[in-house]
Amino acid sequence: MTNLGRNCKRSSTTTTGQYAEEVAANFLRLSDYQILARNMRHGRLEVDIIANRGSVVAFVEVRMRSSRWHGRPEETVRYHKRRNLLQAATGIVPRLGLAKNQRLRFDVIAVELDGQQLTLRHLPGWFGAGRVGARLSGSG
């Protein structure tokens, strides 16, 4: 696995969440995604990463855990978080100026850090989907 965290320095001023988002963004870039926005807000709601590859625009939630004591990172993206991401996307999509044929997808990137071992899982289409101009809806 490529050392995705190589250029992501963890310091007292960099939170664990920011570190995970930087690692996730590096992964997406290496996977031929174009990062359209990071930490984009709609009111009080925020999307960690918005990325484009081909005809797909992915709204990405990044979750990190340093142990599995409370489960896997992706298991923390529950109903309220999914609803908030869908609501944020509904407000953000018009501001992105996307083409009508763009498919929207909601992904999760799960980052686990166990000592010096970093594991990343990209879960495309973790919930909900749609097209630009269509009403967004989520499962769950």
C-alpha positions as CSV (number, residue, x, y, z in Angstrom):
1,M,0.0,0.0,0.0
2,T,1.2,3.5,-0.8
3,N,2.2,5.6,2.1
4,L,-0.8,7.9,1.9
5,G,0.2,9.7,5.2
6,R,3.7,10.4,4.1
7,N,3.1,14.1,3.5
8,C,0.5,14.4,6.2
9,K,2.2,15.5,9.3
10,R,0.4,15.1,12.6
11,S,1.2,17.8,15.1
12,S,-0.5,19.3,18.1
13,T,-2.2,21.8,15.8
14,T,-3.5,19.2,13.4
15,T,-6.4,17.2,14.7
16,T,-6.9,13.6,14.1
17,G,-9.8,14.4,11.8
18,Q,-7.8,16.8,9.7
19,Y,-5.1,14.2,9.4
20,A,-7.6,11.5,8.2
21,E,-9.1,14.0,5.7
22,E,-5.7,14.7,4.3
23,V,-4.9,11.0,3.9
24,A,-8.3,10.5,2.3
25,A,-7.8,13.3,-0.1
26,N,-4.4,11.9,-1.1
27,F,-6.0,8.5,-1.7
28,L,-8.6,10.0,-3.9
29,R,-6.1,12.0,-5.9
30,L,-4.0,8.8,-6.4
31,S,-7.2,7.1,-7.6
32,D,-7.7,9.7,-10.3
33,Y,-10.4,11.8,-8.6
34,Q,-10.3,15.6,-8.9
35,I,-11.0,17.2,-5.5
36,L,-13.7,19.9,-6.1
37,A,-14.0,21.1,-2.5
38,R,-13.0,20.2,1.1
39,N,-15.0,21.0,4.2
40,M,-17.7,22.7,2.1
41,R,-20.5,24.0,4.2
42,H,-24.3,24.5,3.8
43,G,-25.5,26.3,6.8
44,R,-24.3,24.4,9.9
45,L,-23.8,21.2,7.8
46,E,-20.4,20.2,6.2
47,V,-19.2,17.7,3.6
48,D,-15.6,16.6,4.2
49,I,-14.6,16.1,0.6
50,I,-16.4,16.5,-2.7
51,A,-14.5,14.7,-5.6
52,N,-15.2,14.1,-9.3
53,R,-14.1,11.2,-11.5
54,G,-15.7,10.8,-14.9
55,S,-19.5,11.3,-14.6
56,V,-19.6,10.7,-10.8
57,V,-19.4,13.4,-8.1
58,A,-18.7,11.8,-4.8
59,F,-19.7,13.4,-1.5
60,V,-17.2,11.8,0.9
61,E,-17.5,11.4,4.7
62,V,-14.2,10.6,6.3
63,R,-14.2,8.7,9.6
64,M,-11.2,7.7,11.6
65,R,-10.7,5.3,14.5
66,S,-7.5,4.4,16.5
67,S,-9.1,1.2,17.7
68,R,-12.1,-1.0,17.0
69,W,-13.3,-0.9,20.6
70,H,-16.4,1.0,19.4
71,G,-16.6,-0.6,16.0
72,R,-15.3,0.2,12.6
73,P,-15.2,3.9,11.4
74,E,-17.8,3.4,8.7
75,E,-20.3,2.1,11.3
76,T,-20.5,5.5,12.8
77,V,-22.2,7.0,9.7
78,R,-25.7,6.4,11.0
79,Y,-29.1,7.8,10.1
80,H,-28.6,11.4,11.4
81,K,-25.2,11.8,9.7
82,R,-26.6,10.4,6.4
83,R,-29.6,12.7,6.6
84,N,-27.3,15.7,7.3
85,L,-25.0,14.8,4.4
86,L,-28.0,14.5,2.0
87,Q,-29.3,17.9,3.2
88,A,-25.9,19.5,2.8
89,A,-25.5,18.0,-0.7
90,T,-29.0,19.4,-1.7
91,G,-27.8,22.9,-0.8
92,I,-24.3,22.5,-2.2
93,V,-25.1,20.9,-5.6
94,P,-26.5,24.1,-7.2
95,R,-23.3,26.0,-6.1
96,L,-21.0,23.5,-7.9
97,G,-22.3,24.2,-11.4
98,L,-22.5,20.5,-12.3
99,A,-23.7,19.2,-15.6
100,K,-27.1,17.5,-15.6
101,N,-25.7,14.1,-16.5
102,Q,-23.4,14.0,-13.4
103,R,-24.2,11.1,-11.0
104,L,-24.1,11.9,-7.3
105,R,-22.8,9.3,-4.9
106,F,-22.3,9.3,-1.2
107,D,-19.0,7.5,-0.1
108,V,-17.3,6.8,3.2
109,I,-13.6,6.6,3.6
110,A,-12.7,4.7,6.7
111,V,-9.3,5.3,8.2
112,E,-7.9,3.1,11.0
113,L,-4.6,3.9,12.7
114,D,-3.2,1.2,14.9
115,G,0.1,2.4,16.2
116,Q,2.1,3.1,13.0
117,Q,-0.2,0.9,10.8
118,L,-2.7,2.9,8.7
119,T,-5.6,1.1,7.0
120,L,-7.9,2.9,4.6
121,R,-11.1,1.6,3.1
122,H,-13.0,3.5,0.4
123,L,-16.7,2.5,0.4
124,P,-18.3,4.0,-2.7
125,G,-22.0,4.4,-2.6
126,W,-22.2,3.7,1.1
127,F,-25.7,5.2,1.1
128,G,-28.0,7.2,-1.2
129,A,-27.5,8.2,-4.8
130,G,-29.0,10.4,-7.5
131,R,-28.4,12.7,-10.4
132,V,-28.0,16.4,-10.6
133,G,-31.5,18.0,-10.7
134,A,-33.1,15.0,-9.1
135,R,-34.4,15.0,-5.6
136,L,-31.8,13.4,-3.3
137,S,-32.8,10.6,-1.0
138,G,-31.0,8.3,1.3
139,S,-31.6,4.9,2.6
140,G,-31.8,4.1,6.3
